[in-house]
Amino acid sequence: MNLNETHDPKAKSWIDVASDSHFPIQNLPFCTYASDYAPHGSIAVRIGDSLIDLYELCHAGLLKEADHHFACDFQEVLEFGGRAALTQIRKQLFRLLLTDNPDLRDNVEVRAKVVTPVENAEILLPMTINAFVDFYSGINHASNVGRMFRPDQPPLLPNYRHMPIGYNGRASSVVVSGEPIRRPKGQMKAPDSDSPTFGPTRELDFELEMGFLTGKGSEMGEPIPIAQCEDHIFGVVIVNDWSARDVQRWEYQPLGPFLAKSFGTSVSPYVVTLDALEPWRIQGQAQEPAVLPHLQNPGSSHFDIQLEVSIQSDKMSKPQVICCSNTKHLYWSFAQQLAHQTSNGTPIESADLYASGTISGETEDSYGSMLELCWKGTKPITLQETGETRTFIEDGDVVTMTAWCEGEGYRIGFGEVSTKVMS
Amino acid sequence: MNLNETHDPKAKSWIDVASDSHFPIQNLPFCTYASDYAPHGSIAVRIGDSLIDLYELCHAGLLKEADHHFACDFQEVLEFGGRAALTQIRKQLFRLLLTDNPDLRDNVEVRAKVVTPVENAEILLPMTINAFVDFYSGINHASNVGRMFRPDQPPLLPNYRHMPIGYNGRASSVVVSGEPIRRPKGQMKAPDSDSPTFGPTRELDFELEMGFLTGKGSEMGEPIPIAQCEDHIFGVVIVNDWSARDVQRWEYQPLGPFLAKSFGTSVSPYVVTLDALEPWRIQGQAQEPAVLPHLQNPGSSHFDIQLEVSIQSDKMSKPQVICCSNTKHLYWSFAQQLAHQTSNGTPIESADLYASGTISGETEDSYGSMLELCWKGTKPITLQETGETRTFIEDGDVVTMTAWCEGEGYRIGFGEVSTKVMS
């Protein structure tokens, strides 16, 4: 593990940070927010309940190593500077925000331009997503699905432990936390019916996933060696991969999920860097049988991130937690996913989103979808406050996912992705 | 059918057009080419062996109805003006290029800027592709695949005649005719082996498809009614959907094709508008059982486009035609594909590519892939000139697809997508 000053648990900022905040000085995740002079978005980092505008900071000469590109296009920095540039920027921001650094703290004029209370900002999608790939790396989820839909066969298909199974999703419908999702219409066919019908899905589900956004791209025909894959990762967000199960059942043979997944995918707005996650690196579970050499990724290639899903119907006054899970249940690491993705020479671009697949734990209260939590509708969840029950998500329900790494006396968090379902 | 002056078979241009050209004055397809002042691409139409630069034409005041956006960003014209704007531009170009119109013909100075011999131009990808969706609408191909891989079941799965089956592909690896494709590496597993290997595919295949590019986008949550779908289509190109069959066999369960398809997709550079194709509209084959109302698309919703694939090994002096097919073998129309795609509210964007799926005819010499032509490797093709045989595509082979509509004494053509395979 490569710990440095930015991981010091005792470090404090001159900006107020509540003790239970997801955004202490050790985190500094990136986001995009709308402001008067940049309605389409400015880049900021979040600390406590404040946003630090990177453009303004550059403009004031306080982000000294960033070159002129920075001020115009953060994505160019990522694309050309890669992870090293990102690390440098994060270190500078960390120092600038430390309690005893007066450079920004005492410069009232610049502070007024640079620091914005998050409650005054409209937080946007962190990047316009170029491509969206959804993996299937949660081994408990894949096993549960196998048990439900292929009960007479082994739960995992023969290829599962040999490669990170995935499929291309739809980038144009990726939206940020807070944007409602409309219940989609689709084709479905009841088992006892001869022909399909078209109408609103009756089996709207969430999927609890984590995803990484790419910074630096790659060239066509040039696979990324697994040891270099993390250099291409900008950071990590929470992903709710909305699914219409009845549509999926009817459409998915032989080419996989399509419209059952493409109507909307929600992500959290704060891009947490691998640098911030460094202290929570862990070994993944043992991979047996051994994977092929180009996918071998020994050492602490996984992360210990706690995950939680809650639901709140429109009759409830507060959310009810229905799932607690952890990214340690991913069989394949981020680096393995990206090495596999590019192993055939597919070029990646900056602002690609690679989601993990549903992250279910081993116990029934840790399953990352309603499909599993309610076992294909056979075990409804009761919402304690109102006595309502759910097998899938109903109109008016708000589904909220949150994620954090637990430190001693602080958390490195992802905020949340919270979405209301509309008819 | 809505035929107008631009479909007059007798119309001639003052620009030379060979009698067998794909690009007479009745066609006027759009393309992007690199020039000195615009290395990243200028928009042109092709006529005969010449390119007509639309920016220069605007600048000279000869494309009068186009507003100032045009000169800056053709994609904006498409996006905001839709098909109506495209029709207007095409009509003006047609009139300007007619034999007896002196406006451009006799303006030597402007002509020198506007008209470029195609041999002096580098033809680029027509648009940077936002999203790539690959359908499976060739019913003979789908039936052949069923017969090969599910011999004990009906050739078509139960959903096939109820919706245009498709999946999301990878936009970042879409390249233009002329760009070589490298044989990809991938994971594959021999039937008699316990574990997979990683290496160059041994079953590299082409797929003969046609695809449409979108002009005007749509809003999230707003399905496009089928009667409006063609308003969103910019035009049509030939698509070679390269495939690695051995990789596909091992990876595709349960989420569909992924790396077997994402290493490269080749398209022809000339975007032929639906306006140009109007005289070749035909009824599709009868859809039985009747499709759901939102997919009903009566009338002449299909096109009669002739298709041809040839192959030339590096020992051959000229290509050998190995497949003759026709777009009439598509079960689902372009409009049905787009209506289905957006039926769940997925937004489309300008420059999305929707490919048809492999277009095989009914006879063995009309199959649109090596998989079918050689029936899973059991019936090799002999290359007559050299006596070489092929079951899949070898390094050094050039695969060329061409497409055209046959008129009386002229053709409306798509040019070609021609690709050399490299090791």
Interface residues (C-beta under 8 A of the other chain):
Chain A: N130 A131 Y136 V145 L157 P158 N159 H162 M163 I165 G166 Y167 N168 G169 R170 A171 S172 S173 V175 R182 P184 K185 G186 Q187 K189 S195 P196 T197 F198 M220 G221 P223 A244 V247 W250 E251 Y252 Q253 P254 L255 G256 P257 F258 L259 S262 F263 G264 P289 L292 P293 H294 H340 Q341 S343 N344 G345 T346 P347 I348 E349 D352
Chain B: N130 A131 Y136 V145 L157 P158 N159 H162 M163 I165 G166 Y167 N168 G169 R170 A171 S172 S173 V175 R182 P184 K185 G186 Q187 K189 S195 P196 T197 F198 M220 G221 P223 A244 V247 W250 E251 Y252 Q253 P254 L255 G256 P257 F258 L259 S262 F263 G264 P289 L292 P293 H294 H340 Q341 S343 N344 G345 T346 P347 I348 E349 D352
